[in-house]
Amino acid sequence: MRVELSDSACLSPLVDDLLRGGCLPTRVDETTLEVFHPYAADAEEAQIELAFFLRAWQSAHPGVELTLAAG
């Protein structure tokens, strides 16, 4: 899954939180991550869980816009 952020300064904090959550983020560019969820049973579960995680993360960082796309 690809995650795009509106603020490049928030990329490192998001990476740290994704790692703590058991995901494997890889930086694509200054505002984009490719995220792998190794514990999801399939792509649909990975997308649902990542979307839930990102909504929670965004509520703690209200100035940052996130976009999730299958990658």
PDB file with one MODEL, atoms N, CA, C and O in Angstrom:
MODEL        1
ATOM      1  N   MET A   1       0.829  -1.159   0.000  1.00  0.00           N
ATOM      2  CA  MET A   1       0.000   0.000   0.000  1.00  0.00           C
ATOM      3  C   MET A   1       0.890   1.244   0.000  1.00  0.00           C
ATOM      4  O   MET A   1       1.930   1.285   0.658  1.00  0.00           O
ATOM      5  N   ARG A   2       0.466   2.228  -0.736  1.00  0.00           N
ATOM      6  CA  ARG A   2       1.177   3.506  -0.735  1.00  0.00           C
ATOM      7  C   ARG A   2       0.453   4.494   0.153  1.00  0.00           C
ATOM      8  O   ARG A   2      -0.776   4.573   0.153  1.00  0.00           O
ATOM      9  N   VAL A   3       1.228   5.239   0.904  1.00  0.00           N
ATOM     10  CA  VAL A   3       0.701   6.288   1.762  1.00  0.00           C
ATOM     11  C   VAL A   3       1.406   7.579   1.368  1.00  0.00           C
ATOM     12  O   VAL A   3       2.635   7.659   1.368  1.00  0.00           O
ATOM     13  N   GLU A   4       0.611   8.579   1.036  1.00  0.00           N
ATOM     14  CA  GLU A   4       1.162   9.891   0.704  1.00  0.00           C
ATOM     15  C   GLU A   4       0.766  10.875   1.797  1.00  0.00           C
ATOM     16  O   GLU A   4      -0.378  10.888   2.250  1.00  0.00           O
ATOM     17  N   LEU A   5       1.718  11.694   2.212  1.00  0.00           N
ATOM     18  CA  LEU A   5       1.507  12.689   3.258  1.00  0.00           C
ATOM     19  C   LEU A   5       1.561  14.081   2.659  1.00  0.00           C
ATOM     20  O   LEU A   5       2.273  14.317   1.683  1.00  0.00           O
ATOM     21  N   SER A   6       0.815  14.998   3.240  1.00  0.00           N
ATOM     22  CA  SER A   6       0.836  16.381   2.783  1.00  0.00           C
ATOM     23  C   SER A   6       2.025  17.149   3.362  1.00  0.00           C
ATOM     24  O   SER A   6       2.360  18.227   2.871  1.00  0.00           O
ATOM     25  N   ASP A   7       2.664  16.608   4.397  1.00  0.00           N
ATOM     26  CA  ASP A   7       3.751  17.303   5.090  1.00  0.00           C
ATOM     27  C   ASP A   7       4.940  16.365   5.247  1.00  0.00           C
ATOM     28  O   ASP A   7       4.883  15.391   5.998  1.00  0.00           O
ATOM     29  N   SER A   8       6.009  16.666   4.534  1.00  0.00           N
ATOM     30  CA  SER A   8       7.194  15.792   4.569  1.00  0.00           C
ATOM     31  C   SER A   8       7.835  15.721   5.953  1.00  0.00           C
ATOM     32  O   SER A   8       8.522  14.748   6.262  1.00  0.00           O
ATOM     33  N   ALA A   9       7.621  16.734   6.788  1.00  0.00           N
ATOM     34  CA  ALA A   9       8.195  16.722   8.141  1.00  0.00           C
ATOM     35  C   ALA A   9       7.588  15.624   9.000  1.00  0.00           C
ATOM     36  O   ALA A   9       8.174  15.241  10.012  1.00  0.00           O
ATOM     37  N   CYS A  10       6.431  15.114   8.618  1.00  0.00           N
ATOM     38  CA  CYS A  10       5.752  14.069   9.392  1.00  0.00           C
ATOM     39  C   CYS A  10       6.084  12.658   8.913  1.00  0.00           C
ATOM     40  O   CYS A  10       5.589  11.681   9.474  1.00  0.00           O
ATOM     41  N   LEU A  11       6.912  12.546   7.888  1.00  0.00           N
ATOM     42  CA  LEU A  11       7.231  11.220   7.358  1.00  0.00           C
ATOM     43  C   LEU A  11       7.962  10.351   8.383  1.00  0.00           C
ATOM     44  O   LEU A  11       7.578   9.202   8.601  1.00  0.00           O
ATOM     45  N   SER A  12       8.988  10.875   9.001  1.00  0.00           N
ATOM     46  CA  SER A  12       9.746  10.086   9.992  1.00  0.00           C
ATOM     47  C   SER A  12       8.897   9.672  11.191  1.00  0.00           C
ATOM     48  O   SER A  12       8.981   8.518  11.612  1.00  0.00           O
ATOM     49  N   PRO A  13       8.078  10.572  11.761  1.00  0.00           N
ATOM     50  CA  PRO A  13       7.216  10.124  12.856  1.00  0.00           C
ATOM     51  C   PRO A  13       6.228   9.028  12.428  1.00  0.00           C
ATOM     52  O   PRO A  13       5.946   8.109  13.197  1.00  0.00           O
ATOM     53  N   LEU A  14       5.710   9.129  11.210  1.00  0.00           N
ATOM     54  CA  LEU A  14       4.803   8.092  10.733  1.00  0.00           C
ATOM     55  C   LEU A  14       5.543   6.770  10.549  1.00  0.00           C
ATOM     56  O   LEU A  14       5.017   5.716  10.906  1.00  0.00           O
ATOM     57  N   VAL A  15       6.733   6.809  10.008  1.00  0.00           N
ATOM     58  CA  VAL A  15       7.543   5.597   9.858  1.00  0.00           C
ATOM     59  C   VAL A  15       7.766   4.941  11.214  1.00  0.00           C
ATOM     60  O   VAL A  15       7.599   3.729  11.355  1.00  0.00           O
ATOM     61  N   ASP A  16       8.143   5.733  12.206  1.00  0.00           N
ATOM     62  CA  ASP A  16       8.381   5.195  13.550  1.00  0.00           C
ATOM     63  C   ASP A  16       7.124   4.519  14.108  1.00  0.00           C
ATOM     64  O   ASP A  16       7.199   3.429  14.675  1.00  0.00           O
ATOM     65  N   ASP A  17       5.978   5.171  13.945  1.00  0.00           N
ATOM     66  CA  ASP A  17       4.731   4.609  14.463  1.00  0.00           C
ATOM     67  C   ASP A  17       4.316   3.352  13.702  1.00  0.00           C
ATOM     68  O   ASP A  17       3.810   2.404  14.303  1.00  0.00           O
ATOM     69  N   LEU A  18       4.525   3.337  12.397  1.00  0.00           N
ATOM     70  CA  LEU A  18       4.209   2.136  11.617  1.00  0.00           C
ATOM     71  C   LEU A  18       5.094   0.961  12.042  1.00  0.00           C
ATOM     72  O   LEU A  18       4.615  -0.167  12.160  1.00  0.00           O
ATOM     73  N   LEU A  19       6.371   1.220  12.269  1.00  0.00           N
ATOM     74  CA  LEU A  19       7.276   0.159  12.727  1.00  0.00           C
ATOM     75  C   LEU A  19       6.836  -0.384  14.081  1.00  0.00           C
ATOM     76  O   LEU A  19       6.834  -1.596  14.294  1.00  0.00           O
ATOM     77  N   ARG A  20       6.460   0.513  15.003  1.00  0.00           N
ATOM     78  CA  ARG A  20       5.969   0.071  16.311  1.00  0.00           C
ATOM     79  C   ARG A  20       4.681  -0.741  16.167  1.00  0.00           C
ATOM     80  O   ARG A  20       4.402  -1.616  16.988  1.00  0.00           O
ATOM     81  N   GLY A  21       3.901  -0.456  15.131  1.00  0.00           N
ATOM     82  CA  GLY A  21       2.655  -1.173  14.891  1.00  0.00           C
ATOM     83  C   GLY A  21       2.838  -2.477  14.130  1.00  0.00           C
ATOM     84  O   GLY A  21       1.855  -3.153  13.826  1.00  0.00           O
ATOM     85  N   GLY A  22       4.075  -2.843  13.815  1.00  0.00           N
ATOM     86  CA  GLY A  22       4.344  -4.110  13.148  1.00  0.00           C
ATOM     87  C   GLY A  22       4.346  -4.045  11.636  1.00  0.00           C
ATOM     88  O   GLY A  22       4.451  -5.079  10.976  1.00  0.00           O
ATOM     89  N   CYS A  23       4.232  -2.846  11.070  1.00  0.00           N
ATOM     90  CA  CYS A  23       4.269  -2.694   9.614  1.00  0.00           C
ATOM     91  C   CYS A  23       5.701  -2.437   9.154  1.00  0.00           C
ATOM     92  O   CYS A  23       6.572  -2.077   9.946  1.00  0.00           O
ATOM     93  N   LEU A  24       5.922  -2.629   7.865  1.00  0.00           N
ATOM     94  CA  LEU A  24       7.243  -2.412   7.284  1.00  0.00           C
ATOM     95  C   LEU A  24       7.152  -1.314   6.230  1.00  0.00           C
ATOM     96  O   LEU A  24       6.828  -1.591   5.075  1.00  0.00           O
ATOM     97  N   PRO A  25       7.438  -0.055   6.623  1.00  0.00           N
ATOM     98  CA  PRO A  25       7.375   1.052   5.677  1.00  0.00           C
ATOM     99  C   PRO A  25       8.698   1.240   4.937  1.00  0.00           C
ATOM    100  O   PRO A  25       9.772   1.069   5.514  1.00  0.00           O
ATOM    101  N   THR A  26       8.611   1.591   3.667  1.00  0.00           N
ATOM    102  CA  THR A  26       9.770   1.915   2.855  1.00  0.00           C
ATOM    103  C   THR A  26       9.532   3.278   2.225  1.00  0.00           C
ATOM    104  O   THR A  26       8.483   3.524   1.628  1.00  0.00           O
ATOM    105  N   ARG A  27      10.495   4.145   2.359  1.00  0.00           N
ATOM    106  CA  ARG A  27      10.367   5.492   1.805  1.00  0.00           C
ATOM    107  C   ARG A  27      10.489   5.447   0.280  1.00  0.00           C
ATOM    108  O   ARG A  27      11.447   4.893  -0.259  1.00  0.00           O
ATOM    109  N   VAL A  28       9.516   6.033  -0.402  1.00  0.00           N
ATOM    110  CA  VAL A  28       9.528   6.131  -1.860  1.00  0.00           C
ATOM    111  C   VAL A  28      10.104   7.480  -2.275  1.00  0.00           C
ATOM    112  O   VAL A  28      10.952   7.557  -3.164  1.00  0.00           O
ATOM    113  N   ASP A  29       9.636   8.535  -1.625  1.00  0.00           N
ATOM    114  CA  ASP A  29      10.163   9.884  -1.821  1.00  0.00           C
ATOM    115  C   ASP A  29       9.895  10.682  -0.546  1.00  0.00           C
ATOM    116  O   ASP A  29       9.611  10.097   0.499  1.00  0.00           O
ATOM    117  N   GLU A  30       9.981  12.002  -0.619  1.00  0.00           N
ATOM    118  CA  GLU A  30       9.891  12.820   0.598  1.00  0.00           C
ATOM    119  C   GLU A  30       8.512  12.826   1.249  1.00  0.00           C
ATOM    120  O   GLU A  30       8.386  13.194   2.416  1.00  0.00           O
ATOM    121  N   THR A  31       7.473  12.423   0.514  1.00  0.00           N
ATOM    122  CA  THR A  31       6.128  12.437   1.084  1.00  0.00           C
ATOM    123  C   THR A  31       5.377  11.125   0.872  1.00  0.00           C
ATOM    124  O   THR A  31       4.175  11.051   1.129  1.00  0.00           O
ATOM    125  N   THR A  32       6.075  10.091   0.407  1.00  0.00           N
ATOM    126  CA  THR A  32       5.392   8.837   0.079  1.00  0.00           C
ATOM    127  C   THR A  32       6.104   7.642   0.691  1.00  0.00           C
ATOM    128  O   THR A  32       7.331   7.546   0.677  1.00  0.00           O
ATOM    129  N   LEU A  33       5.289   6.726   1.235  1.00  0.00           N
ATOM    130  CA  LEU A  33       5.786   5.464   1.769  1.00  0.00           C
ATOM    131  C   LEU A  33       5.101   4.302   1.061  1.00  0.00           C
ATOM    132  O   LEU A  33       3.946   4.408   0.649  1.00  0.00           O
ATOM    133  N   GLU A  34       5.805   3.221   0.928  1.00  0.00           N
ATOM    134  CA  GLU A  34       5.217   1.942   0.545  1.00  0.00           C
ATOM    135  C   GLU A  34       5.183   1.149   1.850  1.00  0.00           C
ATOM    136  O   GLU A  34       6.212   0.987   2.505  1.00  0.00           O
ATOM    137  N   VAL A  35       4.006   0.658   2.225  1.00  0.00           N
ATOM    138  CA  VAL A  35       3.851  -0.004   3.519  1.00  0.00           C
ATOM    139  C   VAL A  35       3.393  -1.448   3.317  1.00  0.00           C
ATOM    140  O   VAL A  35       2.418  -1.714   2.614  1.00  0.00           O
ATOM    141  N   PHE A  36       4.111  -2.363   3.941  1.00  0.00           N
ATOM    142  CA  PHE A  36       3.775  -3.786   3.919  1.00  0.00           C
ATOM    143  C   PHE A  36       3.330  -4.190   5.318  1.00  0.00           C
ATOM    144  O   PHE A  36       3.995  -3.883   6.307  1.00  0.00           O
ATOM    145  N   HIS A  37       2.205  -4.876   5.387  1.00  0.00           N
ATOM    146  CA  HIS A  37       1.680  -5.354   6.669  1.00  0.00           C
ATOM    147  C   HIS A  37       1.875  -6.876   6.700  1.00  0.00           C
ATOM    148  O   HIS A  37       1.046  -7.612   6.164  1.00  0.00           O
ATOM    149  N   PRO A  38       2.952  -7.349   7.317  1.00  0.00           N
ATOM    150  CA  PRO A  38       3.297  -8.775   7.242  1.00  0.00           C
ATOM    151  C   PRO A  38       2.343  -9.704   7.977  1.00  0.00           C
ATOM    152  O   PRO A  38       2.353 -10.910   7.732  1.00  0.00           O
ATOM    153  N   TYR A  39       1.523  -9.172   8.871  1.00  0.00           N
ATOM    154  CA  TYR A  39       0.649 -10.037   9.659  1.00  0.00           C
ATOM    155  C   TYR A  39      -0.771 -10.121   9.108  1.00  0.00           C
ATOM    156  O   TYR A  39      -1.603 -10.849   9.650  1.00  0.00           O
ATOM    157  N   ALA A  40      -1.054  -9.387   8.043  1.00  0.00           N
ATOM    158  CA  ALA A  40      -2.390  -9.432   7.438  1.00  0.00           C
ATOM    159  C   ALA A  40      -2.542 -10.732   6.648  1.00  0.00           C
ATOM    160  O   ALA A  40      -1.595 -11.211   6.024  1.00  0.00           O
ATOM    161  N   ALA A  41      -3.747 -11.290   6.688  1.00  0.00           N
ATOM    162  CA  ALA A  41      -4.017 -12.545   5.982  1.00  0.00           C
ATOM    163  C   ALA A  41      -4.011 -12.368   4.469  1.00  0.00           C
ATOM    164  O   ALA A  41      -3.646 -13.281   3.729  1.00  0.00           O
ATOM    165  N   ASP A  42      -4.420 -11.179   4.015  1.00  0.00           N
ATOM    166  CA  ASP A  42      -4.460 -10.917   2.570  1.00  0.00           C
ATOM    167  C   ASP A  42      -4.432  -9.401   2.350  1.00  0.00           C
ATOM    168  O   ASP A  42      -4.382  -8.625   3.304  1.00  0.00           O
ATOM    169  N   ALA A  43      -4.465  -8.994   1.078  1.00  0.00           N
ATOM    170  CA  ALA A  43      -4.370  -7.569   0.743  1.00  0.00           C
ATOM    171  C   ALA A  43      -5.554  -6.775   1.287  1.00  0.00           C
ATOM    172  O   ALA A  43      -5.393  -5.627   1.701  1.00  0.00           O
ATOM    173  N   GLU A  44      -6.731  -7.376   1.288  1.00  0.00           N
ATOM    174  CA  GLU A  44      -7.910  -6.667   1.790  1.00  0.00           C
ATOM    175  C   GLU A  44      -7.773  -6.381   3.289  1.00  0.00           C
ATOM    176  O   GLU A  44      -8.057  -5.274   3.746  1.00  0.00           O
ATOM    177  N   GLU A  45      -7.343  -7.376   4.037  1.00  0.00           N
ATOM    178  CA  GLU A  45      -7.141  -7.169   5.476  1.00  0.00           C
ATOM    179  C   GLU A  45      -6.059  -6.125   5.723  1.00  0.00           C
ATOM    180  O   GLU A  45      -6.194  -5.285   6.613  1.00  0.00           O
ATOM    181  N   ALA A  46      -4.988  -6.177   4.939  1.00  0.00           N
ATOM    182  CA  ALA A  46      -3.915  -5.193   5.093  1.00  0.00           C
ATOM    183  C   ALA A  46      -4.442  -3.786   4.858  1.00  0.00           C
ATOM    184  O   ALA A  46      -4.109  -2.866   5.605  1.00  0.00           O
ATOM    185  N   GLN A  47      -5.256  -3.613   3.835  1.00  0.00           N
ATOM    186  CA  GLN A  47      -5.787  -2.291   3.528  1.00  0.00           C
ATOM    187  C   GLN A  47      -6.721  -1.804   4.636  1.00  0.00           C
ATOM    188  O   GLN A  47      -6.655  -0.640   5.028  1.00  0.00           O
ATOM    189  N   ILE A  48      -7.576  -2.667   5.136  1.00  0.00           N
ATOM    190  CA  ILE A  48      -8.506  -2.290   6.204  1.00  0.00           C
ATOM    191  C   ILE A  48      -7.739  -1.899   7.465  1.00  0.00           C
ATOM    192  O   ILE A  48      -8.023  -0.865   8.069  1.00  0.00           O
ATOM    193  N   GLU A  49      -6.776  -2.717   7.861  1.00  0.00           N
ATOM    194  CA  GLU A  49      -6.019  -2.430   9.082  1.00  0.00           C
ATOM    195  C   GLU A  49      -5.160  -1.182   8.939  1.00  0.00           C
ATOM    196  O   GLU A  49      -5.047  -0.386   9.871  1.00  0.00           O
ATOM    197  N   LEU A  50      -4.554  -1.017   7.767  1.00  0.00           N
ATOM    198  CA  LEU A  50      -3.727   0.169   7.564  1.00  0.00           C
ATOM    199  C   LEU A  50      -4.594   1.429   7.530  1.00  0.00           C
ATOM    200  O   LEU A  50      -4.201   2.461   8.074  1.00  0.00           O
ATOM    201  N   ALA A  51      -5.751   1.356   6.905  1.00  0.00           N
ATOM    202  CA  ALA A  51      -6.660   2.511   6.876  1.00  0.00           C
ATOM    203  C   ALA A  51      -7.088   2.882   8.300  1.00  0.00           C
ATOM    204  O   ALA A  51      -7.138   4.063   8.642  1.00  0.00           O
ATOM    205  N   PHE A  52      -7.393   1.890   9.122  1.00  0.00           N
ATOM    206  CA  PHE A  52      -7.767   2.135  10.513  1.00  0.00           C
ATOM    207  C   PHE A  52      -6.607   2.798  11.269  1.00  0.00           C
ATOM    208  O   PHE A  52      -6.803   3.779  11.987  1.00  0.00           O
ATOM    209  N   PHE A  53      -5.408   2.254  11.100  1.00  0.00           N
ATOM    210  CA  PHE A  53      -4.222   2.803  11.758  1.00  0.00           C
ATOM    211  C   PHE A  53      -4.004   4.252  11.335  1.00  0.00           C
ATOM    212  O   PHE A  53      -3.739   5.114  12.172  1.00  0.00           O
ATOM    213  N   LEU A  54      -4.118   4.519  10.031  1.00  0.00           N
ATOM    214  CA  LEU A  54      -3.856   5.864   9.525  1.00  0.00           C
ATOM    215  C   LEU A  54      -4.905   6.871   9.993  1.00  0.00           C
ATOM    216  O   LEU A  54      -4.573   8.031  10.240  1.00  0.00           O
ATOM    217  N   ARG A  55      -6.166   6.448  10.117  1.00  0.00           N
ATOM    218  CA  ARG A  55      -7.191   7.349  10.651  1.00  0.00           C
ATOM    219  C   ARG A  55      -6.848   7.729  12.087  1.00  0.00           C
ATOM    220  O   ARG A  55      -6.970   8.893  12.469  1.00  0.00           O
ATOM    221  N   ALA A  56      -6.424   6.762  12.875  1.00  0.00           N
ATOM    222  CA  ALA A  56      -6.036   7.039  14.258  1.00  0.00           C
ATOM    223  C   ALA A  56      -4.804   7.946  14.301  1.00  0.00           C
ATOM    224  O   ALA A  56      -4.744   8.880  15.101  1.00  0.00           O
ATOM    225  N   TRP A  57      -3.831   7.670  13.444  1.00  0.00           N
ATOM    226  CA  TRP A  57      -2.615   8.484  13.408  1.00  0.00           C
ATOM    227  C   TRP A  57      -2.955   9.911  13.006  1.00  0.00           C
ATOM    228  O   TRP A  57      -2.442  10.870  13.582  1.00  0.00           O
ATOM    229  N   GLN A  58      -3.821  10.040  12.016  1.00  0.00           N
ATOM    230  CA  GLN A  58      -4.176  11.373  11.534  1.00  0.00           C
ATOM    231  C   GLN A  58      -4.941  12.166  12.597  1.00  0.00           C
ATOM    232  O   GLN A  58      -4.811  13.388  12.661  1.00  0.00           O
ATOM    233  N   SER A  59      -5.723  11.500  13.416  1.00  0.00           N
ATOM    234  CA  SER A  59      -6.442  12.217  14.472  1.00  0.00           C
ATOM    235  C   SER A  59      -5.461  12.812  15.488  1.00  0.00           C
ATOM    236  O   SER A  59      -5.765  13.822  16.123  1.00  0.00           O
ATOM    237  N   ALA A  60      -4.310  12.203  15.641  1.00  0.00           N
ATOM    238  CA  ALA A  60      -3.275  12.732  16.525  1.00  0.00           C
ATOM    239  C   ALA A  60      -2.406  13.784  15.829  1.00  0.00           C
ATOM    240  O   ALA A  60      -1.635  14.485  16.484  1.00  0.00           O
ATOM    241  N   HIS A  61      -2.530  13.893  14.505  1.00  0.00           N
ATOM    242  CA  HIS A  61      -1.770  14.857  13.696  1.00  0.00           C
ATOM    243  C   HIS A  61      -2.751  15.552  12.748  1.00  0.00           C
ATOM    244  O   HIS A  61      -2.688  15.347  11.536  1.00  0.00           O
ATOM    245  N   PRO A  62      -3.656  16.370  13.290  1.00  0.00           N
ATOM    246  CA  PRO A  62      -4.768  16.900  12.498  1.00  0.00           C
ATOM    247  C   PRO A  62      -4.370  17.796  11.328  1.00  0.00           C
ATOM    248  O   PRO A  62      -5.178  17.990  10.420  1.00  0.00           O
ATOM    249  N   GLY A  63      -3.184  18.337  11.316  1.00  0.00           N
ATOM    250  CA  GLY A  63      -2.765  19.198  10.208  1.00  0.00           C
ATOM    251  C   GLY A  63      -2.223  18.445   9.010  1.00  0.00           C
ATOM    252  O   GLY A  63      -1.910  19.050   7.986  1.00  0.00           O
ATOM    253  N   VAL A  64      -2.108  17.119   9.129  1.00  0.00           N
ATOM    254  CA  VAL A  64      -1.511  16.312   8.064  1.00  0.00           C
ATOM    255  C   VAL A  64      -2.593  15.568   7.305  1.00  0.00           C
ATOM    256  O   VAL A  64      -3.452  14.923   7.907  1.00  0.00           O
ATOM    257  N   GLU A  65      -2.552  15.658   5.989  1.00  0.00           N
ATOM    258  CA  GLU A  65      -3.485  14.905   5.157  1.00  0.00           C
ATOM    259  C   GLU A  65      -2.763  13.657   4.665  1.00  0.00           C
ATOM    260  O   GLU A  65      -1.601  13.711   4.263  1.00  0.00           O
ATOM    261  N   LEU A  66      -3.476  12.527   4.706  1.00  0.00           N
ATOM    262  CA  LEU A  66      -2.920  11.253   4.259  1.00  0.00           C
ATOM    263  C   LEU A  66      -3.785  10.697   3.137  1.00  0.00           C
ATOM    264  O   LEU A  66      -5.007  10.850   3.143  1.00  0.00           O
ATOM    265  N   THR A  67      -3.138  10.054   2.181  1.00  0.00           N
ATOM    266  CA  THR A  67      -3.834   9.367   1.112  1.00  0.00           C
ATOM    267  C   THR A  67      -3.314   7.940   1.058  1.00  0.00           C
ATOM    268  O   THR A  67      -2.105   7.717   1.002  1.00  0.00           O
ATOM    269  N   LEU A  68      -4.220   6.977   1.075  1.00  0.00           N
ATOM    270  CA  LEU A  68      -3.860   5.561   1.004  1.00  0.00           C
ATOM    271  C   LEU A  68      -4.285   5.029  -0.357  1.00  0.00           C
ATOM    272  O   LEU A  68      -5.421   5.221  -0.789  1.00  0.00           O
ATOM    273  N   ALA A  69      -3.349   4.354  -1.027  1.00  0.00           N
ATOM    274  CA  ALA A  69      -3.659   3.782  -2.342  1.00  0.00           C
ATOM    275  C   ALA A  69      -3.009   2.407  -2.442  1.00  0.00           C
ATOM    276  O   ALA A  69      -1.915   2.184  -1.925  1.00  0.00           O
ATOM    277  N   ALA A  70      -3.700   1.489  -3.115  1.00  0.00           N
ATOM    278  CA  ALA A  70      -3.111   0.176  -3.357  1.00  0.00           C
ATOM    279  C   ALA A  70      -1.881   0.377  -4.239  1.00  0.00           C
ATOM    280  O   ALA A  70      -1.897   1.178  -5.174  1.00  0.00           O
ATOM    281  N   GLY A  71      -0.844  -0.342  -3.934  1.00  0.00           N
ATOM    282  CA  GLY A  71       0.383  -0.120  -4.696  1.00  0.00           C
ATOM    283  C   GLY A  71       0.999  -1.354  -5.224  1.00  0.00           C
ATOM    284  O   GLY A  71       2.037  -1.293  -5.882  1.00  0.00           O
TER     285      GLY A  71
ENDMDL
END
